[in-house]
Amino acid sequence: MPRLLNDRLYVPPELIAKAAEVAFGDMAFYFRPNHLARLAKMLNAPDIGGNDSFVIENLLTNAVISAKEQLPHCQDTGTAIVYAWKDEGVYTGADDRDALEKGAEAAYKNKLLRFSQFIPASFFNEFNSGNNLPAQIHIEAAANDNAKPSYRFLFAAKGGGSTNKTTYIASTPALLGEAPFRAFLEERIRGLGTAGCPPYQLAIVAGGASPEQNLELLKLATTEILDEVPYFDPSNPNQNSHALFRDRYWEDQIKEIGRNTGLGAQFGGTNFILDVRVLRLGRHAATFPVSIGVSCIAHRNMLAVIDSEGLSIEQLVNTPETYLKECGVNLQSTAVTRKASAQKHISLEKPMREVCSELSALKTGDMVLLSGKLIVARDLAHLRWHELISQRKDLPEYVKKHPVYYAGPAGTPPGKVIGSLGPTTAQRMDPYAEELLSRGYSLISLAKGNRTKLCLDACKKHGGFFLGTVGGAAALLSTYVTSNELMDYPEFGMEAVRLITVKDFPAFIVIDDKGNDLYK
């Protein structure tokens, strides 16, 4: 327990570590109530489309499964991020960063969360750290609050897919007008695509004394910790020349822009954006910086405070099914349980060309239910295959025989076939598309998000397909897996190649063999 020591509040480092351990553990399995409430509101909307409805139902079902604290709601359990504000009256006598990292490490190891951090052995060679460290930690000094010193924390776990959607634009004052700013936003928001697992919590920060200030505020805005920033009052433009403020008008406009993209929750529709924060602050006369970032559907943020009364941690929803019923959602009666009658069942136990022929009779946006064997492989495996092709060597027969699912699972809990197994961003594998498909390898791939012309052209030329599955529903997707076998490259850790068997695994046709692309 904290205690007063020479008129200062002594906080033992063990308590700091415990705060981090509890937070990073809880965030992997539970959500904030307002996050679930926003999804419930989307699902209850009378004009929701079929694909949007299916995705959001899957995401809410996934939350119910993950709340059992065995399967994290996303397989990418993220980079551990800590913002801390330490009052002058707080004393630890220890390395606070070390304590926070020890707590994060304990959570990732004890909860079987995925180790996603790589350490450079040289400029181009890397190895997995094996504990998900290093963490990103910021500790700031703060004044005492009402003579009651405290140590305040914001914990966040940020996955790679949503992090890759962060954009900073060193723009000019030419954007200071409604028409150019709207055109700029329409282009950039549509350009986010779906690989970061929408519906998104979107943040935009305009202005700032430096790129660093702008981007730091962007990250904080995506966590909701800046929600109390006041809205700009158009009737009083000189309210505070140094203020940071939100802009209600542009938040409303951006929601409409998101609806009009047609991208929807992931596979077409109107529910692209879950919520928006637009922040504006001062700038240098020569520049008008703008940053755009998202928090994906695995919205992992949590507050904690240590004061003279001990450790207090934000309460997340650990019984989401009950909470969702209060929001008017009964998952037992949704289309998740009715999906089979309206969809095409595809057996993967046939020769690859026969499976492709069945898919060719369908159209982009159609949903299929896959049963049979899939190869699980992502970045490192594709790089190894590229090296083998460069050496004029054949790839393993399984790359030709089975569809390839771009994924890297979390740890396997006791009694489960596999850990959480959601899709990773497909576009990263696009440089390998032509060399693989032209040799008859990976004719069907499965992942999340939009792809580039490299993949589109290769599918059209060689008769291939790209299928998308629901990003952010990793706990649910793992329940469709009936067997799991390590095939190759165990040294790759979570990126090792696996052979899995699935039953009624849901997927949407995104790119077909005729050159059609759902997202275009």
Secondary structure as UniProt FT lines:
FT   STRAND          3..5
FT   TURN            6..7
FT   STRAND          8..10
FT   HELIX           13..27
FT   TURN            28..29
FT   HELIX           33..44
FT   TURN            46..47
FT   HELIX           50..66
FT   TURN            67..68
FT   STRAND          79..87
FT   TURN            88..89
FT   STRAND          90..91
FT   HELIX           96..110
FT   TURN            111..112
FT   STRAND          118..120
FT   STRAND          126..128
FT   STRAND          136..142
FT   TURN            146..147
FT   STRAND          151..158
FT   HELIX           160..163
FT   TURN            164..165
FT   STRAND          167..171
FT   HELIX           173..175
FT   HELIX           178..191
FT   TURN            195..196
FT   STRAND          200..208
FT   HELIX           211..222
FT   TURN            223..228
FT   TURN            234..235
FT   TURN            237..238
FT   TURN            241..242
FT   STRAND          245..246
FT   HELIX           248..260
FT   TURN            264..267
FT   STRAND          273..283
FT   TURN            285..286
FT   STRAND          288..295
FT   STRAND          301..307
FT   TURN            308..309
FT   STRAND          310..313
FT   HELIX           320..326
FT   TURN            327..328
FT   HELIX           331..333
FT   HELIX           335..337
FT   HELIX           339..342
FT   STRAND          344..347
FT   HELIX           352..360
FT   TURN            364..365
FT   STRAND          367..376
FT   HELIX           379..390
FT   TURN            391..392
FT   HELIX           398..401
FT   STRAND          404..405
FT   TURN            414..415
FT   HELIX           426..432
FT   HELIX           433..437
FT   TURN            438..440
FT   STRAND          444..448
FT   HELIX           453..462
FT   STRAND          465..468
FT   TURN            471..472
FT   HELIX           474..478
FT   TURN            479..480
FT   STRAND          481..488
FT   HELIX           490..495
FT   STRAND          497..511
FT   TURN            513..514
FT   TURN            518..519
//
